[in-house]
């Protein structure tokens, strides 16, 4: 039996989602893999247990760590649900769910997403069909509406849905992904999306709500956070590997974006 709720079990060498948007709500649970998650103006690391709800037409991108595809066939695993805006009508019984869906306009991450009950419930929705799948989705959303969450994208984030900028933005984000470890210039980044340096700077600031070099530094710090938590390499080695060879500068930038020192961050994990 068909269903308006589309369910998908992703299993790939790396997450295949480029910067894009669509008219459906989307709920994504990361089962395996890590990297950087973009939702509107938000950019954060993600890891297994990451659970995010995204509203219609909100641009997003899941990017696996590293510049090359993993040799492991199922290194990136996720459960994904999508459904149209009109599927869940207003009603007194659904007030809490609609409040949650309104917050999803800016994207939300569930702070207790690592609770395996949510993963099991999401998988149950995917396994269902027809009306049963819809009812399971409503139960899951009701539980999520009572959960701790954090809004991701800034209230003032605006994206011109008519602007043909997706391919250009994906080009420059891919450029960063493959070159973050070295010194890069604005001209190089601009060339990646076939713009002049001046036009590129305006384009990137308008779309991402930050300058290109602010984005690049923030990206490097997020990758450093993953390496601090996942390994035992010295801070200086990680800083150099992530493209900030100056240790004093790395400490200043880390404190700016994470509010603590690299060693304190490592110990807190």
C-alpha positions as CSV (number, residue, x, y, z in Angstrom):
1,X,0.0,0.0,0.0
2,X,1.3,3.5,-0.9
3,X,2.0,6.2,1.6
4,X,2.6,10.0,1.6
5,X,5.4,9.4,4.2
6,X,8.5,8.5,2.3
7,X,11.0,6.4,4.3
8,X,14.6,5.7,3.4
9,X,17.5,3.7,4.9
10,X,20.7,5.2,3.7
11,X,23.9,3.1,3.5
12,X,26.7,4.6,1.5
13,X,30.5,5.0,1.6
14,X,29.8,8.7,2.5
15,X,26.8,10.9,2.9
16,X,25.5,11.9,-0.6
17,X,23.4,14.9,0.4
18,X,24.7,18.1,-1.3
19,X,23.4,21.6,-0.3
20,X,19.7,21.4,-1.4
21,X,16.2,22.1,-0.3
22,X,12.7,20.6,-1.0
23,X,9.1,21.2,-0.2
24,X,8.8,18.3,2.3
25,X,9.5,18.0,6.0
26,X,12.5,15.8,6.7
27,X,13.6,13.9,9.8
28,X,17.1,12.4,9.7
29,X,18.7,10.1,12.2
30,X,22.5,9.3,11.8
31,X,23.2,5.7,12.6
32,X,26.9,5.6,11.5
33,X,29.3,8.2,10.2
34,X,30.4,11.7,11.2
35,X,31.1,15.0,9.5
36,X,29.7,18.5,9.2
37,X,26.0,19.3,9.0
38,X,24.7,22.5,7.4
39,X,21.1,23.7,8.1
40,X,20.4,27.2,6.9
41,X,22.9,29.4,8.6
42,X,24.0,26.7,11.0
43,X,27.1,24.6,10.6
44,X,27.9,21.9,13.2
45,X,29.6,18.6,13.6
46,X,27.4,15.5,13.5
47,X,28.0,12.0,14.8
48,X,26.0,8.8,15.3
49,X,22.8,9.6,17.2
50,X,22.3,13.0,15.5
51,X,18.6,13.6,15.1
52,X,17.4,16.6,13.1
53,X,14.0,17.8,11.9
54,X,14.1,20.2,8.9
55,X,11.1,22.3,7.6
56,X,10.1,22.8,4.0
57,X,12.5,24.8,1.7
58,X,15.2,25.1,4.3
59,X,18.6,24.4,2.6
60,X,20.7,21.7,4.2
61,X,23.7,19.4,3.6
62,X,25.3,16.4,5.4
63,X,29.0,16.2,4.6
64,X,31.1,13.2,5.6
65,X,34.4,13.9,7.3
66,X,37.5,14.0,5.1
67,X,38.0,14.8,1.5
68,X,37.9,11.3,0.0
69,X,35.2,8.7,-0.1
70,X,35.5,5.9,2.6
71,X,36.6,2.5,1.4
72,X,33.9,1.0,3.7
73,X,30.7,0.5,1.7
74,X,28.4,1.3,4.7
75,X,30.5,4.0,6.5
76,X,27.5,6.4,6.2
77,X,24.2,5.1,7.5
78,X,21.1,7.1,8.2
79,X,17.3,6.8,8.6
80,X,15.3,9.5,6.7
81,X,11.6,10.3,6.7
82,X,10.0,12.9,4.4
83,X,6.4,14.0,4.2
84,X,4.4,16.9,2.6
85,X,3.4,20.0,4.5
86,X,-0.3,19.3,4.1
87,X,-0.2,15.8,5.4
88,X,-0.8,16.7,9.1
89,X,-3.9,18.9,9.4
90,X,-4.5,21.3,12.3
91,X,-6.5,20.0,15.3
92,X,-6.6,20.2,19.0
93,X,-5.1,16.7,19.3
94,X,-2.1,17.9,17.2
95,X,-1.3,21.2,18.8
96,X,2.1,20.1,20.2
97,X,3.1,18.5,16.9
98,X,2.3,21.6,14.9
99,X,4.3,23.7,17.4
100,X,7.2,21.4,16.7
101,X,6.7,21.7,12.9
102,X,6.7,25.5,13.2
103,X,10.1,25.4,15.0
104,X,11.4,23.1,12.2
105,X,11.1,26.0,9.8
106,X,14.6,26.9,11.2
107,X,15.7,23.3,11.7
108,X,15.9,21.7,15.2
109,X,18.3,19.1,16.6
110,X,17.1,16.9,19.5
111,X,19.5,17.0,22.4
112,X,18.5,13.5,23.5
113,X,18.6,12.2,19.9
114,X,21.0,9.5,21.0
115,X,18.2,7.7,22.8
116,X,17.9,4.5,20.8
117,X,14.1,4.6,21.3
118,X,13.9,7.3,18.7
119,X,16.0,5.3,16.2
120,X,13.7,2.3,16.8
121,X,10.6,4.4,16.4
122,X,11.9,6.0,13.2
123,X,12.8,2.6,11.8
124,X,9.3,1.4,12.7
125,X,7.8,4.2,10.6
126,X,9.9,3.2,7.6
127,X,8.8,-0.5,8.0
128,X,5.1,0.5,8.2
129,X,2.8,1.2,5.2
130,X,-0.3,3.1,4.4
131,X,-2.3,4.5,7.3
132,X,-0.2,2.5,9.7
133,X,3.0,4.4,8.6
134,X,1.2,7.8,9.1
135,X,0.0,6.8,12.6
136,X,3.5,5.7,13.6
137,X,4.9,9.0,12.3
138,X,2.3,11.0,14.4
139,X,3.3,9.0,17.5
140,X,7.0,9.7,16.9
141,X,6.4,13.4,16.4
142,X,4.3,13.6,19.5
143,X,7.2,12.0,21.5
144,X,9.7,14.4,19.9
145,X,7.5,17.4,20.7
146,X,8.1,16.6,24.4
147,X,11.8,16.2,23.9
148,X,14.7,18.7,24.5
149,X,15.6,20.4,21.3
150,X,17.6,23.3,20.0
151,X,16.9,25.5,17.0
152,X,19.6,25.5,14.5
153,X,19.3,28.3,11.9
154,X,19.2,32.0,12.7
155,X,15.8,33.7,12.6
156,X,17.0,36.2,10.0
157,X,18.4,33.5,7.6
158,X,16.8,34.0,4.1
159,X,17.4,32.0,1.0
160,X,16.2,33.0,-2.4
161,X,14.5,29.9,-3.6
162,X,14.4,31.3,-7.2
163,X,18.1,32.0,-7.3
164,X,20.1,29.4,-9.1
165,X,22.9,29.3,-6.5
166,X,22.8,25.7,-5.4
167,X,25.4,24.4,-7.8
168,X,27.7,27.3,-7.1
169,X,27.5,26.9,-3.4
170,X,28.0,23.1,-3.6
171,X,31.1,23.8,-5.7
172,X,32.7,26.1,-3.1
173,X,31.7,23.9,-0.2
174,X,33.3,20.9,-2.0
175,X,36.4,23.1,-2.6
176,X,36.6,23.8,1.2
177,X,36.1,20.1,1.9
178,X,39.1,19.2,-0.2
179,X,41.4,22.1,0.6
180,X,40.7,23.1,4.2
181,X,44.1,21.7,5.3
182,X,46.1,24.2,3.4
183,X,46.2,28.0,2.9
184,X,43.6,29.1,0.3
185,X,42.9,32.4,-1.3
186,X,39.6,34.1,-2.1
187,X,40.5,34.0,-5.8
188,X,40.8,30.2,-5.6
189,X,37.4,29.8,-3.9
190,X,35.8,32.2,-6.4
191,X,37.3,30.3,-9.3
192,X,35.7,27.1,-8.0
193,X,32.2,28.6,-8.7
194,X,33.3,30.7,-11.7
195,X,32.9,34.1,-10.2
196,X,35.2,37.1,-9.7
197,X,36.6,37.5,-6.2
198,X,34.4,40.5,-5.5
199,X,31.2,38.9,-6.8
200,X,32.0,35.7,-5.0
201,X,32.5,37.5,-1.7
202,X,29.1,39.2,-2.0
203,X,27.4,35.9,-3.1
204,X,28.8,33.9,-0.2
205,X,28.0,36.5,2.5
206,X,24.5,36.8,1.2
207,X,23.8,33.1,1.1
208,X,25.7,31.9,4.2
209,X,25.4,34.9,6.5
210,X,29.1,34.9,7.0
211,X,32.3,35.8,5.0
212,X,34.1,33.0,3.2
213,X,37.0,33.1,5.6
214,X,34.8,33.1,8.6
215,X,33.1,30.0,7.2
216,X,36.5,28.4,6.5
217,X,37.8,29.0,10.0
218,X,34.6,27.7,11.6
219,X,34.8,24.6,9.3
220,X,38.3,23.9,10.4
221,X,37.4,24.2,14.1
222,X,34.5,21.8,13.7
223,X,36.8,19.2,12.1
224,X,39.3,19.8,14.9
225,X,36.6,19.2,17.5
226,X,35.9,15.8,15.9
227,X,39.6,14.8,16.0
228,X,40.0,16.0,19.6
229,X,37.2,13.7,20.7
230,X,38.0,10.8,18.5
231,X,41.8,10.5,18.9
232,X,44.7,11.3,21.1
233,X,47.0,13.3,18.7
234,X,48.6,16.5,20.2
235,X,46.7,19.7,19.8
236,X,49.5,21.1,17.6
237,X,49.2,18.2,15.2
238,X,45.5,18.5,14.9
239,X,45.7,22.3,14.4
240,X,48.2,21.9,11.6
241,X,46.2,19.1,10.0
242,X,43.1,21.3,10.0
243,X,44.8,24.2,8.3
244,X,45.7,26.4,11.2
245,X,49.4,25.8,11.8
246,X,49.8,28.7,14.2
247,X,49.1,27.2,17.6
248,X,48.3,30.6,19.3
249,X,45.9,31.4,16.5
250,X,44.3,28.0,16.7
251,X,43.7,28.5,20.5
252,X,42.2,32.0,19.9
253,X,39.9,30.7,17.1
254,X,38.9,27.6,19.1
255,X,38.0,29.7,22.1
256,X,36.0,32.1,19.8
257,X,33.8,29.3,18.3
258,X,33.7,26.7,21.1
259,X,34.0,29.0,24.2
260,X,36.7,26.8,25.8
261,X,40.3,25.6,25.1
262,X,41.0,22.5,22.9
263,X,42.3,20.5,25.9
264,X,39.3,21.4,28.0
265,X,37.0,20.4,25.1
266,X,38.8,17.1,24.8
267,X,38.4,16.3,28.5
268,X,34.7,17.3,28.5
269,X,34.0,14.6,25.9
